[in-house]
């Protein structure tokens, strides 16, 4: 398995912060949204890294920051695939364009992501043309056909327009477009959330297959823990801009340590009708990132919060075996 | 207990430029008061159209089948919904005896009308409450569904509320006219799991308190397992399997239901491969002859499933399935 510490991580993030200034607030200070705050992660090459959390947790912003699609407020962010190394926090425009061919994004909504006026061939070819990665039309066509076949698209589909396709096929077109520039790192943001279960299973199997075949590294962003459990080797749980727990998938699902992770797992509706009422319920909602609570960000909903949780923000502590948790009381709560 | 709603031979077609297409084909089911029926299927299976048909909410190009009958049994009255013609006649049912909550609560509230105005407007239409009484009652309903600081929320607009809060407000609104039947169309799909769990709990409490019937439409079998008493599985406009939640989820009989369950990422077995059902749901313009599922079915019997429409067959007292293969196997033994 991947994820060994002696390998140079493909993506290395240290104390990363992304803040957005909001308009309004009248005179004086503008309100600031701390969408990502103090995040540290290493993503090993060839891994399928899951990022989970509720809406408003900052997972999409973190994903975009790793693609350098949003400005970075503070911290270090490096990409290193052995051939090329980019310092993404200070990267220049020309270099950023190069980075784009190595790092790509697959969107959530396959209906909104594809232009209705372009043929499938043109949609898939666009990144190659924009980035100038091919020298001739023949070469472009060759690359398009190659990736279309990998994504199990029929070659005669290439001449059609996206409206002729179902949700699952559209998502395969989006995947082909993201992969045509032969990236090393792909961010998949809720890429199966809009699909029916059967199509979802098909797209997940395809992603896994392609990842192994092309040796890709995935950051898989999802709110669906059961999907993440099946496809990712490593998982990070995010809450209000902070990482609260990171661990190898099996470990996280077998022995979650943070009360938030436990609550998330418990909220997944079980397929067993006799499990009714057994779930441990979490009250309230995620607070607004413009006005986060002091101390641990989860304290307003945590059934175990005590004084220290309301005053001091917990650090992400290592508990051994690559398992990290940010909770003042995790040790006590394990007993 | 007698049933609250009886749907018999519901067939619904739409006249379109490309011809008449069948959206719902000979669907029958009943629901008792105080019970939750789950209606499951992929997008395009006809779940929402079926639900809307119960209030004749479908657009004007909808053509109902001749044999269609929908009867709603209220305390001392029986309403034949197919006999209601004008909008005025429909008022008893729409928002009165039957309420509906939708998947996307943002789209269900007008952006420039406050939550409170939405709520009092319908009370004025369906009850004889005064404005003052309607306001008090609406605020009470908002707190009843777990919205804190209800009198402030009452004055706010949909964009000022979070997704979970909006869905609660939607539920409060749907319930304030005290409907006998609540149709919930994917009410938790757009919500986070922790909020979904809260909304499911809320709906269960409400069934107990108000004693109404709920038709719960969803594609999520986990949500069904945790809420429904009975389940109906729909594919391309036809019901293919019906039974109690234990029957259908624990011992699915139809190849389609089995396929839906095999495609789910299961938490109790992380090594289980995800098995997609091959192919896509066909367009309603190209409805396959015979069993509607035959184009994707791996166990279809040649010469039978592609020709003859399977009829419902009881595998147990509370469980029936429309599949030639299941019926053949059962008759062998």
Interface residues (C-beta under 8 A of the other chain):
Chain A: X54 X55 X166 X167 X168 X169 X196 X197 X198 X199 X200 X201 X202 X204 X205 X223 X224 X225 X226 X227 X229 X230 X249 X250 X253 X263 X264 X265 X267 X268 X269 X270 X271 X272 X273 X275 X276 X279 X281 X282 X283 X285 X286
Chain B: X42 X43 X162 X163 X164 X165 X192 X193 X194 X195 X196 X197 X198 X200 X201 X219 X220 X221 X222 X223 X225 X226 X245 X246 X249 X250 X259 X260 X261 X263 X264 X265 X266 X267 X270 X273 X274 X275 X276 X277 X280 X281
